[in-house]
Amino acid sequence: MTQGADGVYRVESGLVFCVGETVDLSVQWKTAAGTATNETLGTVDCSEETFRPMFLWSGSGTSLAYGYRTNQTAQEQTMLTLTSYPVELEIDCPAWMEVQSVEVDLRLDGAAGEPAATAVLECRGWSESGDRYTAVWDGTFWSEETQDGWPYKGGTVDFVVRLTDASGNVWTNTRPLSEKT
């Protein structure tokens, strides 16, 4: 470690932690006379959950949450409507992660398909628990332009959430929707 002009000591080359490892961190201090003292900093469990956000979809206990219906128009076109247009999810992320934006795409041809619509979610406030932060984010797919639904040709229907952090990293999660009668 090298002391910077600001007095903070930094590791010259990056530390790399691999998923599946458990790392015990400590620092060794040496006096000018050469006496060494070890100080334990703690243990880092390098699981996937440690370094990435977790997405907890709300409303999954209700019978209509995150579903869709189809109907035929007079012109024989199949239209898809959602059973619930508001979207709410809880995001649990490491304390060091700074969330810039959260958006949810409605994909009518599976997770890889082009979005039929995008809902921009807003944060309802953060709470801290240990080394993680949790927040509820919500938004809606409702708009006057799509009140009759979206043209649908069959296939899977998904919500795909995209979380972008302050470093430009994009984290995704997919929630399949099921057809309701």
C-alpha positions in Angstrom: 0.0 0.0 0.0 1.1 3.5 -0.8 0.1 6.6 1.1 -1.4 9.2 -1.2 -1.1 13.0 -1.0 -4.4 13.0 0.9 -3.0 10.7 3.6 -5.1 7.7 2.5 -3.3 4.4 2.0 -4.2 2.6 -1.3 -3.4 -0.8 -2.9 -1.3 -0.1 -6.0 -2.7 -3.0 -8.0 -6.3 -4.0 -7.7 -7.6 -6.7 -5.4 -9.5 -9.4 -7.2 -12.1 -11.5 -5.3 -13.7 -14.5 -7.0 -17.3 -15.7 -6.5 -17.2 -18.8 -4.2 -14.2 -17.6 -2.1 -14.2 -16.4 1.5 -11.5 -13.8 2.1 -10.1 -12.9 5.5 -8.8 -9.3 5.3 -6.1 -7.9 7.6 -3.5 -5.2 7.5 0.0 -5.3 8.8 1.5 -2.1 10.3 5.3 -1.7 10.6 6.9 1.0 12.7 10.0 2.8 11.6 11.9 0.4 13.9 10.5 -2.6 12.0 8.0 -3.8 14.6 5.0 -5.4 12.9 1.5 -5.4 14.2 -1.4 -7.3 12.5 -5.0 -5.9 12.6 -7.9 -8.0 11.4 -10.3 -6.1 9.2 -12.9 -8.8 8.7 -14.2 -11.6 6.4 -15.8 -11.1 3.0 -18.0 -13.9 1.7 -17.6 -13.7 -2.0 -21.0 -15.0 -3.0 -22.9 -13.6 -6.0 -25.3 -11.9 -3.7 -22.4 -10.0 -2.1 -21.6 -8.1 -5.2 -24.8 -7.7 -7.1 -28.3 -6.3 -6.5 -31.2 -8.6 -5.7 -34.7 -7.9 -7.2 -37.7 -8.8 -5.1 -41.0 -8.4 -7.1 -43.9 -7.1 -5.1 -47.5 -8.2 -5.5 -46.7 -11.8 -6.5 -49.2 -13.1 -3.9 -52.2 -11.7 -5.7 -54.0 -13.6 -8.4 -53.8 -10.8 -11.0 -50.3 -9.5 -10.3 -48.0 -9.5 -13.3 -50.2 -11.3 -15.7 -51.8 -10.5 -19.0 -54.9 -11.1 -21.1 -55.4 -11.2 -24.8 -58.5 -10.2 -26.9 -59.3 -9.9 -30.5 -60.2 -6.6 -32.2 -62.8 -6.2 -34.8 -59.9 -6.2 -37.4 -58.9 -9.7 -36.2 -55.8 -8.4 -34.4 -54.7 -9.9 -31.1 -54.1 -7.3 -28.4 -52.4 -7.9 -25.1 -53.3 -6.0 -21.9 -51.7 -6.2 -18.5 -53.7 -7.4 -15.4 -51.9 -4.7 -13.4 -50.2 -1.7 -15.0 -48.4 -0.4 -11.9 -45.0 -2.2 -11.3 -43.3 -2.3 -7.9 -40.2 -4.0 -6.9 -37.8 -3.9 -4.0 -34.1 -3.7 -4.8 -31.5 -4.9 -2.2 -28.0 -3.9 -3.2 -24.5 -3.7 -1.6 -23.9 -0.4 0.3 -21.2 0.6 -2.1 -23.4 0.5 -5.1 -24.9 3.8 -6.2 -28.1 3.3 -8.3 -28.6 5.7 -11.1 -31.8 4.4 -12.7 -34.2 1.5 -12.8 -36.4 0.7 -15.8 -38.7 -2.2 -16.6 -39.3 -3.3 -20.2 -42.4 -5.2 -21.3 -41.2 -7.8 -23.7 -43.8 -9.6 -25.9 -41.4 -12.1 -27.5 -39.4 -13.2 -24.4 -36.5 -11.5 -22.6 -34.5 -11.1 -25.9 -37.4 -9.4 -27.8 -37.6 -5.7 -28.4 -39.5 -3.9 -25.7 -43.2 -3.1 -26.4 -43.1 -0.5 -23.6 -40.8 0.8 -20.8 -41.7 1.9 -17.4 -39.2 4.3 -15.6 -39.3 3.5 -11.9 -38.9 6.0 -9.1 -37.3 5.3 -5.7 -39.4 5.6 -2.6 -36.5 5.9 -0.2 -33.6 3.8 1.0 -33.2 1.8 4.3 -29.9 0.4 5.5 -29.3 -3.1 7.0 -25.7 -3.9 7.7 -23.7 -3.7 4.5 -26.7 -3.5 2.2 -29.3 -1.0 1.2 -32.9 -1.7 0.3 -35.4 0.5 -1.5 -38.9 0.2 -3.1 -39.1 1.4 -6.7 -42.3 1.8 -8.6 -43.8 3.1 -11.9 -46.5 2.2 -14.4 -47.0 1.0 -17.9 -50.3 2.8 -18.2 -50.6 5.4 -21.0 -53.5 6.8 -23.0 -51.8 5.6 -26.2 -51.8 1.9 -25.2 -55.1 1.7 -23.3 -56.3 -0.9 -25.7 -53.1 -2.9 -25.3 -50.2 -3.9 -27.5 -50.3 -6.0 -30.7 -49.4 -9.5 -29.8 -48.4 -12.4 -32.1 -47.9 -15.1 -29.4 -44.8 -16.3 -27.5 -43.6 -15.5 -24.0 -44.3 -12.3 -22.2 -41.8 -11.0 -19.7 -40.9 -8.0 -17.6 -37.1 -7.3 -17.8 -35.8 -4.9 -15.2 -32.6 -2.9 -15.9 -30.7 -1.3 -13.0 -27.9 1.0 -14.0 -25.3 2.0 -11.3 -23.1 5.1 -11.1 -20.2 3.2 -12.8 -22.4 2.4 -15.9 -22.8 -1.3 -15.0 -26.2 -2.7 -16.0 -27.8 -5.4 -13.9 -30.9 -7.2 -15.2 -33.6 -9.6 -13.9 -36.5 -11.2 -15.8 -40.0 -11.8 -14.4 -42.2 -14.0 -16.7 -45.8 -13.1 -17.0 -48.6 -15.6 -17.2 -51.9 -15.4 -19.1 -54.9 -14.9 -16.9 -58.4 -15.9 -17.8 
